[in-house]
Amino acid sequence: MKRLVTLLAACVLAATAGAPAAAGQLLDVAVINRTTGQRVAVHTHQGRLYVAGTPGERYAVHVANRTGARVLAAVSVDGINVITGETASPDQDGYVLAPHQSFEIAGWRKSTSEVAAFYFTQLPDSYAARTDRPDHVGVIGVAVFREWTPPRPAATPWPRPLARGDGAAGASESRAADTAEAPAASEAKPSRDEMRLLRRQERIGTGHGERERSEVVYTDFRRATQQPGETITIYYDTRANLIARGILTRPTPVVAPNPFPAGRFVPDPRS
């Protein structure tokens, strides 16, 4: 049984309440701008979720358990497990959240007491590129698992009375079907045209920043299923790149009227 990281306490930020988030059935996920303390707006395009990042800005991944039971969240950034540093897979270590618990994952886990801060940065400076794994920069993933619970003992049936004319009581059969949650729908992969466009443009990734305090402890967690109950994926890039790819629309400048533009006296109108 694997030992997995659990959170010591819920960390709910009042400043983020009611802001846009990626809502799943088991978990809510949001990207927090740590400079402003606000959630970054999530944009939907062709069934995918996107956020805009600015190089140099620190960010965190905010996760909130929506259920009344413990769940495990295996979190990846740029295709790398944020706890172990391995190339990410859903079956790796993750954060265990208590019922209705929230937490901010602010960086790459260095120990049970420290993380190296997440920040948006140019591709060559990203942790993925600096560890020779640049192929999957620009994506945050959370695979969510329910916890296994032992089945309830079957009730002992009362003897069935014989009906008149029966020679013997029929043998009763009991069939128990193992219930496994259906795996979450697979995310749509970027098209070849999108991948070529991303290669031409300067993408951003997530850097390995300064060490910060972040207390966690180990716990045991047995997954109810081998496949995650759901997987939440959020893609990110600069606002300029998202506009170039047609994911965001270019803002139209609005010129506000000036109450005192010029003029000393009232001129005559045109006839």
N, C-alpha and C positions, 0 to 999 in steps of 0.2 A: 504494500500500500504506500503510495507516494506521499511524501511530506510536502505540503504546499503552503505558500505564504498567505496569511490571513491578516486582516486589518485590526488594529487595536481599538479604533474608535471611528464612529461615523464623522465625516468631514463635509458638512453641508454648508455651502456658501450662500448667505442670504442674498448677495448681490446677483446671483445667477438664477434666482427663482423666477419661473414663468417665462424664461427665455427659450428660443428655439433649441431643439435637441433632436437627436435621432432616437426615436422611440421604438423599442421592440416589445415583444410580449413579456419577456423575462427581465430585460435590462434596458435602461435609458443610457445613452452615450452622448457626450457633448465634448467639444473642444473649447477650452477656456483660454482666453488671452490673459496672461498673468500680469501684464502691465496695467490693464484696465479692470481686471477681475470679472469681465463680462464674457458670456458665451459667444462664440463666433457663429454668425448666422449660417445655417445649413441650406444649401441650394440643391434642388432636385433636377436632374437632367437625364432623360432616357433611362429612368429606373435606378440611377445611381445617386449617391449623396456626395456633395462637394463642399469644402470650405476654402476660403482664401487666406493665405498666410503671407506675412511680410518678413523677409530675411532680417534676422536680428531679434525678432520678438520671441520671448519665452512663452511656452504654452503648456497646458496640462490636459490629460484625458480624464474627464469626469464620468464616473460610472455610478449608477444607482439601481439597486435591486428592487424590482417592482413586485416581487413575490413575498409570500409569507414563510418562505423556507430558504435555507442556505443555497447559494449558487456559486459556481466557480467560473471566473472570467479569465480565459487565456488571452492575453493582450499582445498584439504585435504592432510595431511601427517600422515602416519601410521593409517589411518582410522579416523582421528580427524580433524574437521574444524579448520583451522589455525586462524580464526578471533574469533569465539565464544567459542572454546574449546569443543563443543559438539561432540558426536559420529557423524561422517559426514553423510550428506545426501545432494543430489544435490539441494534441495529446500531451503537450508539455506543461510545465508548472504554470500556475496562474494565481490570481488573487481570489480568496474566498470571502464572499460578502454575506453577512448575517441578514436575516429578514429585514427588508426595507432599508438597508444600510446604503450610504453613499460614501464615495471616496474619490479623491483626486490623485491620479497617477501623474506625478510631476517630472519623472525622469527615468533614466535607465537604472535599475536596481543594482547597487554596488555592494550592499550588505543589508542586514536587517535594520540598520539605523540610518543609511544614507542612500541617496540617489544622485546621479549626474543629470542636471537639468536638461529637459527638452527645449530646443529653440529651433525656429526655422532658419535655414541657411542655404547657401548655394551648394549645388551638388557635390563639388570636390571636397567641401568641408563637412559633409554629412558623415555620421557614424558608419552608415552602410558603405559609403565609398571608401572611407578610411580603414575599413576591414575587408575591402575587396568584394563587396556584395552590393553593387549599385543598381542592380536590375529592377528592384521593386521599390524604389523611393517614391514617395508621394501617396502613401496609403496607410491608414490606421485600421486595424481589424480587431474585433472582439468576438471570440467564440465562447458561448455561454453553455454551461452544463448544469443540469439539475443533480441533486444529491441522491444517491441510492438509499432507499429505505427498505427494511426487511418486510416481507409480505406478512399480512395478518394471518394468524393460524385459521385454518378452515374450521367452520362450525361442524360439530358432530351431528349428523342427521338423526332424527327420531325414526325408529323402525316403522316401515310402512305396513299397515294392516292388510291382510290378505282379503281380496275381494272374493265374493262367493263364486265358486267355479274355478278359481285359480289353483293350479296344482302346486305352484311354488312362487315365492316372491321373486320378482325380476331383479337381476343384478343391476344396481345403479352404477353408472359410470360418471366419473368426475374429470373434467378436462380443464386444465388451467393454461391459459394462453399468456405467454410472456408479452408484456406490453412494452414496446420500445418507441420512444418518441421519433417521429419522422425527422430526418435530417433537414436542416434549413435549406431553403431553395438556394441553389448556387448563384453566386454573383455573376452578372454579365461581365465578360472580359473586354478590355479595350480593343477596338478594331485595329487592323493593320495600319490604316490611315492615321488613326490617333497615335499609335506607337511611333510611326515615322515622324509625325509632327512634334511629338514630345522629344525625340532625339535631336531634331533641328533646333529646338528652343532650349534655353537655359532653365532646367528644372530646379526645383528646390527640394531639399530633404530635411532631416532632423539631425541636429548636432548633439554632441556629447559635451554638455556644459559643466558649470561649476558644481561641486558637491553641495548637497543640501540635506538637512535633517529630515528623515521620514521613517518613523518607527513602525515596524511590523513584527509579527511572531509567526512561528510555524504551527501548522495544524494538520490533521489528517482529513482527507476528503475522498470518498469513493463515488465515482461518477455513475449515474444511473444508466447511461448509454455510452457506447464508444463514439458515436457521432454527436456533435453539439446540438442542443435543442434549438439554437438559432445562432446565426453569425451576422454581426453588424459590421459593415464596411463603410468607411468615410475616406474619400479621396481628397487630396489637397494640392494646391499649386498657388502661384502668385495670381493676384487679380488680373494682371495683364495677360497672363497665359490662359486663364479661364475665359477671358473675353475673346482672345484670339481663337480659342477652340469652340466658341459659340455656346459655352455653358452659362456665362453671364453676359448680360447685355451692356453695351457701353453707355454710361450715364449721359443724359442730355443736359448740357448746362442751362440753368434757369437764371435769367437776368432779372433781378428784383427792381421794380420801379423806384426811381429816386424822387423823394418828395420836394427837393429843392435843386433841380438840375441847373437852372441859370435864369437870367432875365431880371430887369429892374422894374419894368412896367408891363401892363397887360397889352399885348399886340392885338391887332385886328385879325379876325379869322379870314381864311381864304374865301373868296366869293364863289 
